[in-house]
Amino acid sequence: MNLITLKSDGIISRSDSDLETDLLSLLSCQIKLEKKFTLRSCFFMLEKYPMLSRLNPFFPAIREQYNTCPKNKCIWDEITNLEFSKTVEMTGFPKKRLEIYNTFLGVCEKERIEIKSMQLEHLLDITINLGKVRHIIFGDQIDLFEFDTVFTLFEFIEGILWELSFQTNPKHCEIRR
C-alpha cells in the first residue's frame, strides 16, 4: 500500500514531494500524520484540496462552523489528544453480526471520551494520533483486543467529517469545563 504523509500545514506528500494532482488515486493510500497534525490541519488540507471535501455531504455546514472559530488556541484542557481508530464489534443477539467502523474520540489520560457534545472551537488545535483497531466480542469490554492497523486517506477524512457532523449543540448546551 502506498504511504502518504499528512502535514500540519495541510499539504499531502509522498516520498518528500508535495502532491498537487490525481487526488482520487490517493484515497486508498495509507496515511501517516506529521507529529503536530491537528484537527485544524485537517481543515487546512480540505481547503488546499477542495475535491476531498466533497467526500462528505456535511462538510459545508462543518466549514461554516469552522469559519466562526478563533484562529488559534482552540483547545480543551482536559483532552491530551484526539484519536482516530477503528472498531470491530461482533454481536450475537438477536442476530449474529459483525460491525466495522471508525471512531474519532478525545483522550483524557487513558480514558477515551466522545467529542459530540464539545464545540469545534475547543478541538481545533489538539493533536490527532492514529490509534489501533479495537476488537470487541459480544459487547463485552473484558473481551477487548487491540491490534495495530493502517488507515486510508478516505477513511480518515470521512471518519472525521462524519463525527464532526454530530456537533450541532448550541454553545449553551456544551459540556462545561
Secondary structure, 3 states (H helix, E strand, C coil): CCEEEECCCCCEEECCEECCCCHHHHCCCEEEECCCCEHHHHHHHHHHCHHHHCCCCCHHHHHHHHHCCCCCCCCCCCCCEEEEEEEEEEECCCCCEEEEEEEEEEEECCEEECCCCCCHHHCCCCEEEEEEEEEEECCEEEEEEEECCCCEHHHHHHHHHHHHCCCCCCHHHCCCC
